[in-house]
Amino acid sequence: MNVNMKKLSLKTVIWKEGKYYIAQCLNVDVSTFGKTKIEVTKNIKEALELYFDGRNTKSIPKVLSPSLIQTSVIYA
């Protein structure tokens, strides 16, 4: 790792939708997909590295303890 490189700890959720796995970072609006969990994990890491390349990371919101909840809505 280069001395100028920074390390971030981010929260990402992965789920299966149809035949693909979806990964979405909860800290920033970055998501991707893959055919396997291994592929989607590699893809989200690459997408996040590209997102943060040369960007100021001081204002990234922290997601400490995300919870998965069931939500019901009524719509027309």
N, C-alpha and C positions, 0 to 999 in steps of 0.2 A: 504494500500500500504506500502510495506517495505521501510525503509529509504534509502536503497541502490538501489531502483528501480528508473529508469529514464523514463521520458515521452517524446515521439517524436510526432511531428505533421507531418503527411505524406499526400501526395496527391494520391488518388486512383480513378481510373475510373472503372465504372461498365456498362456493356452492355449485351443485350440478344443476344445469338447466338443459333439458333434452339430452343430446349426446355430448355437450361441451361443459367444461368447468369454467366458471366465471370467478374472477378475483377483483375485488374492489378495495382500494385503500380508504380507510375511514378518516385519515388526517387531511388528505387532499383529494381532489376530484380526478383520480386516475384509476382506470379499470382496463381489463383485458380478458382474453379467454384462451383456452387450450383444450386439447383432446384428453389429457390426463392431468392429475394433480401435480405431477412433477413438471409437466410442460407449462401449466398455468402459473406455477410458482416461479419458474425461470422467467416467464414472460412479464409478470408483474414486477419482478426485481429489475429487469431491463427497462421497462416503461418508467419506473420510478427514478432510476439512475438518469435517464434522458430528461425527465421532468425537472430534476433538481440540478442538472449540469449548468453551472454558472449562475444559479439563482440564489437570492438571499433566503436563508432558511430560518431567520430569527422569528418570523411571525407564523410558524406552522402550529396549528392548534394541537394540543395534546389530547389524546383519547386514552383515559386511564383505565376504565373498567366498562367496556361496552357490554350491553346485555341484548340478547335476542328475545323479543317479545312478540306475541301474537296480537295483531291489531285488526279489528273489524270496522269496515266503513259501509255506509249506505250511499248509493249513488244512482243517478238517473241515466 
